[in-house]
Protein backbone atom coordinates (compact mmCIF):
# COMPACT_ATOMS: atom_id res chain seq x y z
CA UNK A 1 0.00 0.00 0.00
CA UNK A 2 1.40 3.41 -0.97
CA UNK A 3 1.83 6.18 1.57
CA UNK A 4 -1.04 8.19 0.03
CA UNK A 5 -3.37 5.22 0.21
CA UNK A 6 -2.35 4.60 3.82
CA UNK A 7 -3.14 8.22 4.76
CA UNK A 8 -6.50 8.06 2.94
CA UNK A 9 -7.45 4.81 4.70
CA UNK A 10 -6.50 6.31 8.06
CA UNK A 11 -8.64 9.43 7.44
CA UNK A 12 -11.68 7.33 6.45
CA UNK A 13 -11.27 5.16 9.53
CA UNK A 14 -10.95 8.22 11.78
CA UNK A 15 -14.06 9.89 10.30
CA UNK A 16 -16.09 6.68 10.58
CA UNK A 17 -15.10 6.03 14.17
CA UNK A 18 -15.69 9.70 15.02
CA UNK A 19 -19.20 9.57 13.61
CA UNK A 20 -19.91 6.41 15.52
CA UNK A 21 -18.61 8.04 18.69
CA UNK A 22 -20.94 11.03 18.30
CA UNK A 23 -23.90 8.70 17.88
CA UNK A 24 -23.03 6.83 21.05
CA UNK A 25 -22.57 9.91 23.29
CA UNK A 26 -25.24 10.16 25.95
CA UNK A 27 -27.44 13.20 26.64
CA UNK A 28 -25.35 14.22 29.62
CA UNK A 29 -22.35 14.85 27.36
CA UNK A 30 -24.34 16.31 24.47
CA UNK A 31 -26.28 18.76 26.67
CA UNK A 32 -23.26 21.03 26.90
CA UNK A 33 -22.94 21.10 23.10
CA UNK A 34 -26.36 20.73 21.52
CA UNK A 35 -28.68 21.96 24.27
CA UNK A 36 -30.59 18.67 24.39
CA UNK A 37 -31.27 19.24 28.11
CA UNK A 38 -33.54 22.24 27.56
CA UNK A 39 -33.73 25.72 26.11
CA UNK A 40 -32.19 28.91 27.48
CA UNK A 41 -33.50 32.34 26.40
CA UNK A 42 -32.29 35.82 27.36
CA UNK A 43 -34.64 38.79 26.95
CA UNK A 44 -33.20 42.31 27.10
CA UNK A 45 -36.42 44.34 26.93
CA UNK A 46 -37.61 47.93 26.84
CA UNK A 47 -41.26 47.78 25.76
CA UNK A 48 -44.33 49.96 26.17
CA UNK A 49 -47.97 49.36 25.34
CA UNK A 50 -51.54 50.45 25.96
CA UNK A 51 -54.04 47.99 27.41
CA UNK A 52 -57.82 48.23 27.00
CA UNK A 53 -60.23 46.07 29.03
CA UNK A 54 -63.73 46.11 27.53
CA UNK A 55 -66.64 45.66 29.97
CA UNK A 56 -69.29 44.55 27.51
CA UNK A 57 -72.35 44.95 29.78
CA UNK A 58 -71.54 48.20 31.57
CA UNK A 59 -73.05 48.60 35.04
CA UNK A 60 -75.81 46.05 34.41
CA UNK A 61 -76.65 44.00 37.48
CA UNK A 62 -75.74 46.52 40.19
CA UNK A 63 -78.18 46.86 43.09
CA UNK A 64 -78.15 50.67 42.93
CA UNK A 65 -81.28 52.00 41.20
CA UNK A 66 -79.36 54.94 39.76
CA UNK A 67 -76.60 52.72 38.42
CA UNK A 68 -79.06 50.21 36.97
CA UNK A 69 -80.90 52.94 35.06
CA UNK A 70 -77.81 54.46 33.44
CA UNK A 71 -74.32 53.55 32.21
CA UNK A 72 -75.45 50.17 30.87
CA UNK A 73 -73.55 50.50 27.58
CA UNK A 74 -70.06 49.09 27.12
CA UNK A 75 -67.33 50.75 29.12
CA UNK A 76 -63.55 50.46 28.83
CA UNK A 77 -60.73 50.51 31.34
CA UNK A 78 -57.81 52.12 29.51
CA UNK A 79 -54.25 51.64 30.76
CA UNK A 80 -51.91 54.00 28.89
CA UNK A 81 -48.13 53.76 28.99
CA UNK A 82 -47.70 50.30 30.51
CA UNK A 83 -44.04 49.37 30.14
CA UNK A 84 -41.18 47.10 31.15
CA UNK A 85 -37.48 47.97 31.08
CA UNK A 86 -34.81 45.50 32.19
CA UNK A 87 -32.17 48.25 32.26
CA UNK A 88 -29.79 46.62 29.82
CA UNK A 89 -29.78 43.36 31.75
CA UNK A 90 -31.53 40.25 30.49
CA UNK A 91 -34.46 38.29 31.82
CA UNK A 92 -33.25 34.67 31.80
CA UNK A 93 -35.71 31.94 30.80
CA UNK A 94 -34.91 28.21 31.11
CA UNK A 95 -37.36 25.72 29.58
CA UNK A 96 -37.24 22.00 30.40
CA UNK A 97 -39.57 19.03 30.03
CA UNK A 98 -39.59 16.16 32.50
CA UNK A 99 -41.62 13.38 34.02
CA UNK A 100 -42.07 12.57 37.71
CA UNK A 101 -43.19 8.96 37.14
CA UNK A 102 -41.75 6.21 39.29
CA UNK A 103 -40.20 4.72 36.14
CA UNK A 104 -39.43 5.79 32.57
CA UNK A 105 -42.82 4.73 31.16
CA UNK A 106 -44.29 8.24 31.29
CA UNK A 107 -47.38 6.98 33.10
CA UNK A 108 -46.99 9.56 35.87
CA UNK A 109 -46.95 13.32 35.47
CA UNK A 110 -45.05 14.83 32.55
CA UNK A 111 -44.52 18.57 32.97
CA UNK A 112 -43.16 21.56 31.09
CA UNK A 113 -41.07 23.67 33.46
CA UNK A 114 -40.30 27.33 32.72
CA UNK A 115 -37.95 29.12 35.11
CA UNK A 116 -37.79 32.91 34.81
CA UNK A 117 -35.21 35.07 36.56
CA UNK A 118 -35.83 38.82 36.52
CA UNK A 119 -32.65 40.90 36.91
CA UNK A 120 -32.06 43.44 39.65
CA UNK A 121 -33.21 46.96 38.74
CA UNK A 122 -36.00 45.92 36.39
CA UNK A 123 -38.51 48.77 36.12
CA UNK A 124 -42.23 48.30 35.55
CA UNK A 125 -44.40 51.26 34.53
CA UNK A 126 -47.97 50.54 35.61
CA UNK A 127 -49.44 53.10 33.21
CA UNK A 128 -52.20 55.57 33.99
CA UNK A 129 -55.74 54.21 34.30
CA UNK A 130 -58.67 56.03 32.70
CA UNK A 131 -62.25 55.14 31.77
CA UNK A 132 -63.84 55.53 28.36
CA UNK A 133 -66.67 54.38 26.13
CA UNK A 134 -65.92 51.00 24.54
CA UNK A 135 -66.51 50.53 20.83
CA UNK A 136 -67.36 46.84 21.28
CA UNK A 137 -71.13 47.54 21.21
CA UNK A 138 -70.78 49.53 17.97
CA UNK A 139 -70.76 46.95 15.15
CA UNK A 140 -68.26 44.90 17.18
CA UNK A 141 -65.56 47.49 16.60
CA UNK A 142 -62.38 47.63 18.66
CA UNK A 143 -60.89 50.60 20.48
CA UNK A 144 -62.60 53.30 22.54
CA UNK A 145 -63.78 56.93 22.43
CA UNK A 146 -64.90 59.69 24.81
CA UNK A 147 -62.15 58.94 27.31
CA UNK A 148 -62.36 60.79 30.63
CA UNK A 149 -59.76 63.55 30.28
CA UNK A 150 -58.52 62.96 33.83
CA UNK A 151 -56.91 59.63 34.74
CA UNK A 152 -58.45 57.99 37.79
CA UNK A 153 -55.07 56.46 38.72
CA UNK A 154 -51.72 58.04 37.83
CA UNK A 155 -48.90 55.89 36.48
CA UNK A 156 -46.43 54.52 39.02
CA UNK A 157 -42.90 53.19 38.65
CA UNK A 158 -42.22 49.83 40.30
CA UNK A 159 -38.56 48.85 40.75
CA UNK A 160 -37.81 45.16 41.36
CA UNK A 161 -34.78 43.48 42.82
CA UNK A 162 -33.67 40.10 41.47
CA UNK A 163 -36.77 37.90 41.37
CA UNK A 164 -37.32 34.23 40.48
CA UNK A 165 -40.56 32.80 39.06
CA UNK A 166 -41.17 29.13 38.21
CA UNK A 167 -44.00 28.06 35.89
CA UNK A 168 -45.18 24.46 35.42
CA UNK A 169 -47.64 23.46 32.72
CA UNK A 170 -49.43 20.08 32.56
CA UNK A 171 -48.46 18.22 35.74
CA UNK A 172 -47.60 20.60 38.61
CA UNK A 173 -45.33 18.82 41.11
CA UNK A 174 -44.59 22.19 42.75
CA UNK A 175 -48.29 22.44 43.68
CA UNK A 176 -49.17 25.53 41.59
CA UNK A 177 -49.07 26.54 37.94
CA UNK A 178 -46.92 29.58 38.85
CA UNK A 179 -44.74 29.60 41.94
CA UNK A 180 -43.01 32.77 43.12
CA UNK A 181 -40.77 31.64 45.98
CA UNK A 182 -37.98 34.16 46.25
CA UNK A 183 -36.42 37.08 48.08
CA UNK A 184 -36.62 40.38 46.21
CA UNK A 185 -33.40 42.24 46.92
CA UNK A 186 -34.03 45.76 48.19
CA UNK A 187 -37.74 45.05 48.52
CA UNK A 188 -40.49 46.46 46.35
CA UNK A 189 -40.14 50.19 45.60
CA UNK A 190 -43.02 52.21 44.09
CA UNK A 191 -42.57 55.84 43.09
CA UNK A 192 -45.28 58.18 41.87
CA UNK A 193 -48.83 57.03 41.37
CA UNK A 194 -51.99 58.48 42.89
CA UNK A 195 -55.71 57.82 43.08
CA UNK A 196 -57.65 60.78 41.70
CA UNK A 197 -61.14 62.19 42.26
CA UNK A 198 -61.76 63.19 38.65
CA UNK A 199 -64.80 65.34 39.48
CA UNK A 200 -63.26 67.23 42.41
CA UNK A 201 -59.70 67.34 41.09
CA UNK A 202 -57.90 66.11 44.20
CA UNK A 203 -55.77 63.01 44.71
CA UNK A 204 -54.32 60.70 47.35
CA UNK A 205 -50.69 59.85 46.68
CA UNK A 206 -47.17 59.39 47.98
CA UNK A 207 -43.73 60.15 46.62
CA UNK A 208 -42.32 56.71 47.41
CA UNK A 209 -43.72 53.49 48.88
CA UNK A 210 -41.29 50.77 50.00
CA UNK A 211 -42.38 47.26 51.02
CA UNK A 212 -39.86 45.01 52.79
CA UNK A 213 -39.67 42.19 55.31
CA UNK A 214 -40.40 43.41 58.81
CA UNK A 215 -37.71 43.87 61.45
CA UNK A 216 -34.79 44.43 59.07
CA UNK A 217 -32.12 47.06 59.59
CA UNK A 218 -32.05 49.94 57.12
CA UNK A 219 -29.75 49.06 54.24
CA UNK A 220 -30.32 45.31 54.48
CA UNK A 221 -33.91 45.23 53.27
CA UNK A 222 -35.40 42.51 51.11
CA UNK A 223 -38.87 41.10 50.57
CA UNK A 224 -39.70 37.42 51.00
CA UNK A 225 -42.44 36.22 48.66
CA UNK A 226 -43.90 32.70 48.50
CA UNK A 227 -47.00 32.91 46.32
CA UNK A 228 -48.80 30.34 44.18
CA UNK A 229 -50.93 31.27 41.15
CA UNK A 230 -53.51 28.97 39.57
CA UNK A 231 -56.24 29.30 36.95
CA UNK A 232 -59.13 27.29 38.35
CA UNK A 233 -62.27 25.73 36.96
CA UNK A 234 -64.91 25.51 39.68
CA UNK A 235 -65.79 22.00 38.52
CA UNK A 236 -62.27 20.96 39.62
CA UNK A 237 -61.40 23.39 42.42
CA UNK A 238 -63.46 25.38 44.90
CA UNK A 239 -63.54 28.60 42.89
CA UNK A 240 -63.57 29.76 39.28
CA UNK A 241 -60.99 32.31 38.17
CA UNK A 242 -57.42 33.40 38.86
CA UNK A 243 -56.52 32.24 42.36
CA UNK A 244 -53.48 33.68 44.15
CA UNK A 245 -52.44 31.78 47.28
CA UNK A 246 -50.36 33.76 49.78
CA UNK A 247 -48.13 31.14 51.41
CA UNK A 248 -45.79 33.79 52.82
CA UNK A 249 -45.39 37.48 52.13
CA UNK A 250 -42.82 39.16 54.31
CA UNK A 251 -40.92 37.76 57.26
CA UNK A 252 -42.50 34.66 58.83
CA UNK A 253 -42.42 36.31 62.28
CA UNK A 254 -42.23 40.06 61.72
CA UNK A 255 -44.46 40.34 58.64
CA UNK A 256 -44.11 43.37 56.38
CA UNK A 257 -42.86 46.92 56.87
CA UNK A 258 -44.51 49.46 54.57
CA UNK A 259 -43.00 52.94 54.45
CA UNK A 260 -44.74 55.78 52.61
CA UNK A 261 -42.83 59.02 52.10
CA UNK A 262 -44.31 62.45 51.23
CA UNK A 263 -47.95 61.39 51.55
CA UNK A 264 -50.43 64.03 50.37
CA UNK A 265 -54.21 64.56 50.26
CA UNK A 266 -55.78 66.77 47.61
CA UNK A 267 -52.63 68.32 46.12
CA UNK A 268 -49.08 68.94 47.28
CA UNK A 269 -49.61 72.74 47.21
CA UNK A 270 -50.48 73.17 50.91
CA UNK A 271 -47.79 70.65 51.88
CA UNK A 272 -47.57 66.97 52.72
CA UNK A 273 -49.35 65.03 55.43
CA UNK A 274 -45.96 63.55 56.26
CA UNK A 275 -44.36 60.10 56.18
CA UNK A 276 -46.33 57.04 57.26
CA UNK A 277 -44.84 53.77 58.45
CA UNK A 278 -46.81 50.53 58.88
CA UNK A 279 -44.74 48.00 60.82
CA UNK A 280 -45.34 44.27 61.25
CA UNK A 281 -48.21 43.92 58.77
CA UNK A 282 -49.19 40.23 58.73
CA UNK A 283 -50.58 38.83 55.45
CA UNK A 284 -48.70 35.53 55.52
CA UNK A 285 -51.77 33.42 54.72
CA UNK A 286 -54.83 33.92 52.58
CA UNK A 287 -56.04 33.86 48.98
CA UNK A 288 -57.02 36.40 46.34
CA UNK A 289 -59.58 35.39 43.69
CA UNK A 290 -60.09 37.34 40.45
CA UNK A 291 -63.00 36.28 38.21
CA UNK A 292 -65.52 37.60 35.74
CA UNK A 293 -69.07 38.50 36.74
Steps between C-alpha positions, in 0.01 A plus 500: 500500500640841403543777754213701346267203518602438861421862594164484318405175676595650836286812438196290401541283808532806725189667352297179528599435859441867585149487359429184691630663817267799461204267458587313817546808724233525766280804569709602798800563274301646211306745720802727523532507120158463342268623775309171512432557872273800445481848355654819637369843392621848596265797459644852515178703483381859491135485392193718541136440417143609562250254645122524459259284703150504350209455744235389254194540727581825679349540847224245437416295807591752771256534790503881484187633327692794356776278366254249355316773309809652338849409377387162366690533171849359454773666700878471471782505751792661317856452625734736313878476510543154652866407463786273601870587493767253611764775507738337256501174693325189374207304633621138498254227400580127531255251347512128582267203463498213747297222652455419869388139443644225715655351185577607143161394359353851513191374681539758777504876460690651208553874542636799312709711737577866426735679739516879470758716675438875496818708539559754774385852409221396265249785473128453443283796398143428608353756260224747578146364531207682340142411407341539159217385277575162341441453129415131545123570493535699176502242218750295703770759442818514706649797682329770706382863489388776738775425750479685832760776465624441855661167591346336805838347593835658411782285365747363754853367463568164665866402545575131561803332646611162365190280490445133411176357358439133415217393268382140453254400230321162484597314818586738787727322750574837664130525593412809291510601135715804591718502809673817618724387786779752527656792683480830313822686571437852627129429533225641283535873425212702349545863400229734378145385450184645652128434519306796362151641556438600139196715583654689793856511368680377811713190551645269764863415433852454630844576364641156579360178647743228612391149602752275677519218752427622850769546764792556262767763552507788253730412212443125524141492379351228284153359446417132543226380266354148484190521282320243286287593197242270342227533238211299640186344361236478772412149384852396610587743780294699748492822299497616139758755389857609569590384850804644679604310813708698750723238663734765641540869431757668718690360795342190657508665845519875444277528192535803274625855549335754270651848488326784316691824449352843413136394532252764382122553489343721235815655351855562616447880493413543870769248597522132584322306771839352583660155492303194608649173619303176543707247694440127543213465252402131496361360172688170507193289420194550286379494140402754236244399235449695176209394276248632253145590600 
